[in-house]
């Protein structure tokens, strides 16, 4: 009698299932340093605004720079398809829930105007801000050099799933080592969720790796394709791949200050967030957010979500706040956590102990949950 081969399943963990253990020594939060660096470029806070049209416009990129973080503009979004992108963003925001996806598909069916690529980069630079832009692998060789020529300081190459080796029918796909020779600015690549892929990407010489497949509030990749790994496990696995030190950026699934802290404790140097920033009064999405794959003409892998407007960008990042759910004063929460675990900087925070704690959000919270 033959023995069946049964596929073994590995347990993976998300933010709600783990907790950070307090340190043996505590320090004052005001003594902590939240700075992180990408190939020598330093940022005061480890928060990057996602390359979503509802989040980053040239104006918002300037505000992120002033706040000490970084905003990444989508070079294949409405900003490069329309001279007056704000009109299109308003139309998307005003669409009914039933009309939203169709409205997005229509808006993104307009061709990219190559002249707007350089123009938008120049608009960001005119605000005294560093300019970071995002392109898909298929369009990188076409748009990245033009963006760098116009003054872009960082290039993010992003797709739902990115690998160092890609099999296709094209004569020659994107080779990251060749891209690095073509443009003389830091290149950050994603998204991935596994040790082997992260290792291969790092070995190409890229300057940062984005971690996350499908965890974002506006992304439906996991529902549509079934593909994804919870962010705690994904971050741990990718951070473990570092030989030379390559910054890890956990991208998506982060809603609160606690989530941000857990991502960094698991090995991230920074986080990329969309919906938390889309809730700011200054965000171009007018209280809505949608994923980069939402307008796909054949297989949308996202949805427009109503995130609402809850405060200013200043409140969301630094407070003050009257909210008790952890969705505002994200940097204050990070500094408080660093003080509790005795970490003076981001690298020291990586040494914090993280435990599996599936009841961490409900333990002792009977009254908060509406119990009697």
C-alpha positions as CSV (number, residue, x, y, z in Angstrom):
1,X,0.0,0.0,0.0
2,X,1.5,3.3,-1.1
3,X,1.9,6.2,1.3
4,X,0.3,9.5,0.1
5,X,2.5,12.5,-0.2
6,X,0.9,15.2,1.9
7,X,1.9,18.8,1.4
8,X,3.1,20.3,4.7
9,X,1.9,23.7,5.6
10,X,4.2,26.2,7.4
11,X,2.6,28.5,10.0
12,X,2.8,32.2,9.1
13,X,1.9,35.2,11.3
14,X,0.4,38.6,10.8
15,X,0.5,41.7,13.0
16,X,-2.5,40.8,15.2
17,X,-0.8,37.5,16.2
18,X,2.4,38.7,17.7
19,X,3.7,41.1,20.3
20,X,7.0,42.9,21.2
21,X,8.5,42.0,24.5
22,X,9.6,44.9,26.8
23,X,13.4,45.3,27.1
24,X,15.6,44.8,30.2
25,X,16.5,48.5,30.0
26,X,14.1,51.3,29.2
27,X,15.0,54.8,27.8
28,X,13.3,58.1,27.4
29,X,11.4,58.3,24.1
30,X,12.9,61.7,23.3
31,X,16.4,60.0,23.3
32,X,15.5,57.7,20.4
33,X,16.5,58.2,16.8
34,X,14.0,57.2,14.2
35,X,16.2,58.0,11.2
36,X,16.7,55.5,8.4
37,X,18.8,55.6,5.2
38,X,18.6,54.4,1.6
39,X,22.1,54.3,0.0
40,X,23.3,57.3,2.0
41,X,20.0,59.3,1.7
42,X,18.8,59.9,5.2
43,X,15.2,60.4,6.4
44,X,14.1,61.5,9.8
45,X,11.2,59.1,10.1
46,X,10.9,55.6,8.7
47,X,7.6,56.2,6.9
48,X,7.2,56.1,3.1
49,X,3.9,57.1,1.4
50,X,2.8,54.5,-1.0
51,X,2.8,55.1,-4.8
52,X,-0.9,55.3,-4.9
53,X,-2.7,58.1,-6.8
54,X,-5.0,58.6,-3.9
55,X,-2.0,59.2,-1.6
56,X,0.9,60.8,-3.4
57,X,0.7,63.8,-5.7
58,X,3.5,66.3,-6.2
59,X,2.1,68.4,-3.4
60,X,1.8,65.5,-1.0
61,X,5.4,64.4,-1.8
62,X,6.5,67.9,-0.8
63,X,4.6,67.5,2.5
64,X,6.2,64.1,3.2
65,X,9.6,65.6,2.7
66,X,8.8,68.5,5.2
67,X,7.6,65.8,7.7
68,X,10.9,64.0,7.4
69,X,9.6,61.0,5.4
70,X,9.3,60.2,1.7
71,X,6.4,60.1,-0.8
72,X,6.6,57.9,-3.9
73,X,4.7,59.1,-6.9
74,X,3.2,56.5,-9.4
75,X,4.7,57.3,-12.8
76,X,2.0,55.2,-14.5
77,X,-0.9,56.7,-12.8
78,X,-3.2,59.7,-13.3
79,X,-0.5,62.2,-12.7
80,X,1.2,61.2,-16.0
81,X,-2.0,60.5,-18.0
82,X,-3.7,63.9,-17.5
83,X,-2.5,67.5,-17.4
84,X,-5.1,68.3,-14.7
85,X,-5.0,65.1,-12.6
86,X,-7.1,66.6,-9.8
87,X,-10.2,66.7,-12.0
88,X,-9.8,62.9,-12.6
89,X,-9.2,62.2,-8.9
90,X,-12.4,64.1,-8.1
91,X,-14.4,62.1,-10.6
92,X,-13.1,58.8,-9.1
93,X,-14.0,60.1,-5.5
94,X,-17.5,61.1,-6.6
95,X,-18.3,57.7,-8.3
96,X,-20.9,55.5,-6.5
97,X,-19.6,52.2,-5.1
98,X,-21.1,50.4,-8.0
99,X,-19.5,52.6,-10.5
100,X,-16.1,52.9,-8.8
101,X,-14.1,50.1,-10.5
102,X,-15.5,51.0,-14.0
103,X,-14.6,54.7,-13.4
104,X,-11.1,53.7,-12.4
105,X,-10.7,51.4,-15.5
106,X,-11.9,54.3,-17.7
107,X,-9.6,56.8,-16.1
108,X,-6.5,54.6,-16.4
109,X,-7.3,53.7,-20.0
110,X,-5.9,57.0,-21.2
111,X,-2.3,56.8,-22.5
112,X,0.7,57.9,-20.4
113,X,2.0,61.3,-21.8
114,X,5.7,61.0,-21.7
115,X,6.1,64.8,-21.4
116,X,4.3,64.6,-18.0
117,X,6.9,62.2,-16.6
118,X,9.6,64.8,-16.5
119,X,7.1,67.6,-15.7
120,X,5.8,65.9,-12.5
121,X,9.3,65.1,-11.4
122,X,10.2,68.8,-11.8
123,X,7.1,69.8,-9.8
124,X,8.2,67.7,-6.9
125,X,11.8,69.1,-7.1
126,X,10.4,72.6,-7.2
127,X,9.0,72.1,-3.8
128,X,12.5,71.5,-2.4
129,X,11.8,67.9,-2.0
130,X,13.6,64.8,-3.0
131,X,11.7,63.0,-5.7
132,X,10.9,59.2,-5.6
133,X,8.9,57.6,-8.4
134,X,7.5,54.2,-8.9
135,X,7.4,52.2,-12.2
136,X,6.4,48.7,-13.1
137,X,9.1,46.3,-14.4
138,X,7.7,46.4,-17.9
139,X,8.0,50.1,-18.1
140,X,11.2,50.7,-16.1
141,X,13.6,50.9,-19.1
142,X,11.3,53.4,-20.8
143,X,10.4,55.8,-17.9
144,X,13.1,55.5,-15.3
145,X,15.9,57.2,-17.4
146,X,13.6,60.0,-18.3
147,X,12.6,60.5,-14.6
148,X,16.2,60.5,-13.5
149,X,17.2,63.0,-16.2
150,X,14.4,65.3,-14.9
151,X,15.8,65.0,-11.4
152,X,14.3,62.0,-9.7
153,X,16.4,60.9,-6.7
154,X,15.1,57.4,-6.1
155,X,13.5,54.8,-8.4
156,X,11.0,52.2,-7.0
157,X,10.4,49.2,-9.3
158,X,7.2,47.7,-8.1
159,X,4.8,44.9,-9.2
160,X,2.5,42.6,-7.3
161,X,5.2,39.9,-7.2
162,X,8.8,40.7,-8.2
163,X,11.6,38.2,-8.7
164,X,15.2,38.5,-9.9
165,X,14.4,35.9,-12.6
166,X,11.3,36.2,-14.8
167,X,10.4,33.9,-17.6
168,X,8.5,35.6,-20.5
169,X,8.3,35.6,-24.3
170,X,9.9,39.0,-24.6
171,X,13.4,39.2,-26.2
172,X,15.0,40.6,-23.0
173,X,13.2,41.5,-19.8
174,X,14.4,43.8,-17.1
175,X,17.7,42.9,-15.6
176,X,18.4,44.8,-12.4
177,X,22.2,44.7,-12.6
178,X,21.9,46.4,-16.0
179,X,19.4,48.9,-14.7
180,X,21.8,49.9,-12.0
181,X,24.4,50.7,-14.6
182,X,21.9,52.7,-16.6
183,X,20.8,55.1,-13.8
184,X,22.9,56.5,-11.1
185,X,20.3,56.7,-8.3
186,X,19.2,54.2,-5.6
187,X,16.8,51.5,-6.9
188,X,14.4,49.9,-4.5
189,X,12.6,46.8,-5.8
190,X,9.5,44.8,-4.8
191,X,7.4,43.2,-3.9
192,X,8.5,39.9,-2.5
193,X,7.7,37.8,0.6
194,X,10.3,35.1,0.8
195,X,13.9,34.4,1.8
196,X,15.2,33.0,-1.5
197,X,13.7,35.8,-3.7
198,X,14.9,38.5,-1.3
199,X,18.4,37.0,-1.4
200,X,18.5,36.9,-5.2
201,X,17.2,40.5,-5.4
202,X,19.8,41.7,-2.9
203,X,22.6,40.0,-4.8
204,X,21.7,42.0,-8.0
205,X,22.9,45.1,-6.1
206,X,19.6,46.9,-5.5
207,X,19.5,49.4,-2.7
208,X,16.3,48.3,-0.9
209,X,13.6,45.6,-1.0
210,X,9.9,46.0,-0.6
211,X,8.1,43.3,1.3
212,X,4.4,42.5,1.0
213,X,2.0,40.8,-1.4
214,X,-1.7,41.6,-0.9
215,X,-1.9,42.9,2.7
216,X,-3.0,46.5,1.8
217,X,-6.5,47.7,2.7
218,X,-7.3,48.5,-0.9
219,X,-5.7,45.4,-2.4
220,X,-7.6,42.2,-3.2
221,X,-4.7,40.1,-4.7
222,X,-5.2,37.5,-1.9
223,X,-8.9,37.2,-2.6
224,X,-8.5,37.1,-6.4
225,X,-5.5,34.9,-6.8
226,X,-5.0,33.3,-3.4
227,X,-1.4,34.5,-3.3
228,X,0.2,36.2,-0.2
229,X,2.1,35.7,3.0
230,X,1.2,37.5,6.3
231,X,3.5,40.5,6.9
232,X,5.3,39.4,10.1
233,X,6.5,36.2,8.6
234,X,7.3,37.9,5.3
235,X,9.3,40.6,7.0
236,X,11.2,38.1,9.1
237,X,12.1,35.9,6.2
238,X,13.2,38.7,3.9
239,X,15.3,40.4,6.6
240,X,17.0,37.1,7.3
241,X,18.3,37.1,3.7
242,X,20.6,40.1,4.3
243,X,24.3,39.4,3.7
244,X,25.4,42.9,2.9
245,X,23.0,45.3,4.6
246,X,20.1,46.0,2.4
247,X,17.2,48.0,3.8
248,X,13.9,46.2,4.1
249,X,10.7,48.2,3.7
250,X,7.5,46.5,4.8
251,X,4.8,47.6,2.4
252,X,1.1,47.3,3.3
253,X,-1.1,46.0,6.0
254,X,0.0,48.6,8.5
255,X,-2.9,50.4,10.2
256,X,-1.7,51.5,13.6
257,X,1.4,52.6,15.4
258,X,1.6,49.1,16.9
259,X,1.7,47.5,13.4
260,X,4.5,49.9,12.4
261,X,6.5,49.0,15.6
262,X,6.0,45.2,15.0
263,X,7.2,45.5,11.4
264,X,10.4,47.2,12.5
265,X,11.0,44.8,15.4
266,X,10.8,42.0,12.8
267,X,13.6,43.5,10.7
268,X,12.1,46.3,8.6
269,X,14.1,49.6,8.3
270,X,11.0,51.5,7.2
271,X,7.4,51.0,6.3
272,X,5.4,52.0,3.2
273,X,1.8,52.9,4.0
274,X,-1.1,54.0,1.9
275,X,-4.6,54.0,3.6
276,X,-3.4,55.6,6.9
277,X,-2.1,58.6,4.9
278,X,-5.0,58.6,2.5
279,X,-7.1,59.6,5.6
280,X,-5.2,62.9,5.9
281,X,-6.9,66.1,4.9
282,X,-4.1,66.8,2.4
283,X,-4.3,63.5,0.5
284,X,-5.5,63.8,-3.1
285,X,-8.0,60.9,-2.8
286,X,-10.5,63.0,-0.9
287,X,-11.1,60.3,1.7
288,X,-10.8,57.3,-0.7
289,X,-8.0,55.0,-1.6
290,X,-7.4,52.4,-4.3
291,X,-4.6,50.0,-5.2
292,X,-2.3,50.2,-8.1
293,X,-3.9,47.1,-9.7
294,X,-7.5,48.2,-9.2
295,X,-7.9,49.6,-12.7
296,X,-6.6,46.5,-14.5
297,X,-8.8,46.1,-17.6
298,X,-9.2,42.4,-17.3
299,X,-8.5,41.3,-13.7
300,X,-8.8,44.1,-11.1
301,X,-6.9,43.1,-7.9
302,X,-8.0,46.0,-5.8
303,X,-11.0,48.0,-4.8
304,X,-11.8,51.6,-4.0
305,X,-12.1,51.9,-0.2
306,X,-13.7,54.7,1.7
307,X,-11.1,55.5,4.4
308,X,-12.6,58.8,5.4
309,X,-10.7,61.9,6.5
310,X,-9.7,61.8,10.1
311,X,-7.1,64.6,10.5
312,X,-4.2,66.4,9.1
313,X,-1.0,64.7,7.9
314,X,0.7,66.3,11.0
315,X,-1.8,64.7,13.3
316,X,-1.5,61.3,11.7
317,X,2.3,61.3,11.8
318,X,3.1,63.3,15.0
319,X,-0.2,64.1,16.8
320,X,-1.6,65.6,18.9
321,X,-4.5,63.1,18.8
322,X,-7.6,62.4,20.8
323,X,-8.0,59.0,19.1
324,X,-7.2,55.9,21.2
325,X,-7.1,53.4,18.3
326,X,-3.4,53.9,17.4
327,X,-4.2,55.4,13.9
328,X,-2.7,58.8,14.7
329,X,0.7,60.0,16.0
330,X,2.4,57.0,14.4
331,X,5.9,58.4,15.1
332,X,5.1,59.1,18.7
333,X,4.0,55.4,19.1
334,X,7.3,54.3,17.5
335,X,9.3,56.4,19.9
336,X,7.3,55.2,22.9
337,X,7.9,51.6,21.8
338,X,11.6,52.1,21.3
339,X,11.8,53.5,24.8
340,X,10.0,50.5,26.3
341,X,12.3,48.0,24.6
342,X,15.5,50.1,25.1
343,X,16.3,50.7,21.5
344,X,18.1,54.0,20.7
345,X,17.7,53.5,16.9
346,X,16.1,51.4,14.2
347,X,18.9,48.9,14.0
348,X,18.7,48.3,17.7
349,X,15.0,47.7,17.5
350,X,15.7,44.7,15.2
351,X,17.1,43.0,18.3
352,X,13.8,43.2,20.2
353,X,12.1,39.9,21.2
354,X,8.9,39.2,19.3
355,X,6.6,36.5,20.5
356,X,3.5,34.7,19.2
357,X,0.6,36.2,21.0
358,X,-2.8,35.5,19.3
359,X,-4.8,36.9,22.2
360,X,-2.8,40.1,22.5
361,X,-5.6,42.3,21.1
362,X,-8.3,40.8,23.3
363,X,-6.6,40.0,26.6
364,X,-8.3,42.1,29.3
365,X,-10.2,44.1,26.7
366,X,-13.7,43.0,27.6
367,X,-15.1,46.4,28.1
368,X,-13.4,47.9,25.0
369,X,-15.1,45.1,23.0
370,X,-18.5,46.2,24.2
371,X,-18.8,43.5,26.8
372,X,-21.1,43.9,29.9
